Amino acid sequence: MGRPANATIDLDALRHNYRVAQQLSGNGQAIAVVKADAYGHGAIACATALADIASGFAVACIEEALELRAAGIRQPVLLLEGFYDAVELNNIDEYQLDIVIHHQYQVDALLSYTFKNPIRVWLKMDSGMGRVGFAPEVYRSVWEQVNSHQSVRDIVLMTHFACADEVENAHARHQLETFNEHTMGLPGDRSLCNSAALVALSEARGQWNRPGLLLYGVSPFPESCNVLPELKPVMELSSAIISIKEVPAGSSVGYGSQWIASRPTRLGVVAMGYADGYPRHAANGTPVLINGHKVPLVGRVSMDMLTVDLTGVTDVKIGDRSVLWGKGLSINEVAEGANTIPYQLLCNLNRVPVHYNEELERALSNSDSLAV
Ligand SMILES: *Cc1c(COP(=O)(O)O)cnc(C)c1O
């Protein structure tokens, strides 16, 4: 059997969450964001599981896109940063990928390239994210340039929010106004929403929405803000108790002897550490779910193990399953304990074997025959 640490991925939950995103999108479409190996869930597995219901997929780079095409994904695939180098245009053309254009060097490369197939461009405005995209003032003239290329089939008007997860923050509304003002009268579909905006900023919903995190059943809002009770967590990170012992008051636990028992303590050790992606910076008190009890993490997280306080919990024994996040323990709670965001925890998953529910494993074993 070996080490009990595992990540299990529930593809039915993924499909359920996609349908939630599709409902939130109203008459628009939800393009499933599966960049960074689907936020640690496995891009091929997730895209394959969504292939018959998703309107398209979005990834960060050509490598991720080609992986999806090789796995037989035929829906639109969008490169969220477009191309980094003009040589990518050969593959973009051949595999008919959608591209974001966010900078003049990309426009220049596009205009001097002869495509075999029509291409859809997503033209990005920097409406206040302050990262990539064209300034609102030049957006219209760039649109004209891109539109002059005879292979450009259509141009999706696009922007990205900086603060959509802060529901009270007015910045997202300002961005929306800026975007609307500077795209007024331009033809084409619109795409603004990430997960948080899709939920919290209904006026921003467009023909194409770009949910990522919420597909994986994780709220883009802090734990206190439970706006999406219908989401189902897709990943469960679990392991087992490998040691239980009673230690007297005054005993120190773990590296740096940073935690000291203030009373006689029943100490449990779970086979899970930062080499698996569990955050080393998780504070004392960060919850771990064992036999339905939320028990507090104590002491520093090590590479392969972490320690919990089982005092007062009588029905726990060696080998009992321990859930680090998943059903019954929101990853947002762990992120809060580690002073980070659930995105980072999911993407940092490492070393643990990843298992999929059966239906998914079957689909994947057939996927060779779908390769392009
Ligand atoms: C990653 C990304 C998204 C998805 O964001 P979530 O917060 O995970 O929903 C949407 N749009 C762009 C441009 C992105 O880079």
The ligand as an SDF file (V2000), in Angstrom:
LIG
                    3D

 15 15  0  0  0  0  0  0  0  0999 V2000
   -6.5720   32.6190  -14.2940 C   0  0  0  0  0  0  0  0  0  0  0  0
   -7.4670   33.5340  -15.0370 C   0  0  0  0  0  0  0  0  0  0  0  0
   -8.8610   33.4500  -14.8910 C   0  0  0  0  0  0  0  0  0  0  0  0
   -9.5270   32.5300  -13.8840 C   0  0  0  0  0  0  0  0  0  0  0  0
   -9.5130   33.1390  -12.6220 O   0  0  0  0  0  0  0  0  0  0  0  0
  -10.2750   32.5000  -11.3570 P   0  0  0  0  0  0  0  0  0  0  0  0
  -10.1050   33.5360  -10.3190 O   0  0  0  0  0  0  0  0  0  0  0  0
   -9.5860   31.2370  -11.0480 O   0  0  0  0  0  0  0  0  0  0  0  0
  -11.6800   32.3030  -11.7750 O   0  0  0  0  0  0  0  0  0  0  0  0
   -9.6340   34.2630  -15.6810 C   0  0  0  0  0  0  0  0  0  0  0  0
   -9.0880   35.1410  -16.5550 N   0  0  0  0  0  0  0  0  0  0  0  0
   -7.7570   35.2720  -16.7100 C   0  0  0  0  0  0  0  0  0  0  0  0
   -7.2180   36.2560  -17.6820 C   0  0  0  0  0  0  0  0  0  0  0  0
   -6.9060   34.4830  -15.9500 C   0  0  0  0  0  0  0  0  0  0  0  0
   -5.5810   34.6120  -16.0910 O   0  0  0  0  0  0  0  0  0  0  0  0
  1  2  1  0
  2  3  1  0
  2 14  2  0
  3  4  1  0
  3 10  2  0
  4  5  1  0
  5  6  1  0
  6  7  2  0
  6  8  1  0
  6  9  1  0
 10 11  1  0
 11 12  2  0
 12 13  1  0
 12 14  1  0
 14 15  1  0
M  END
$$$$
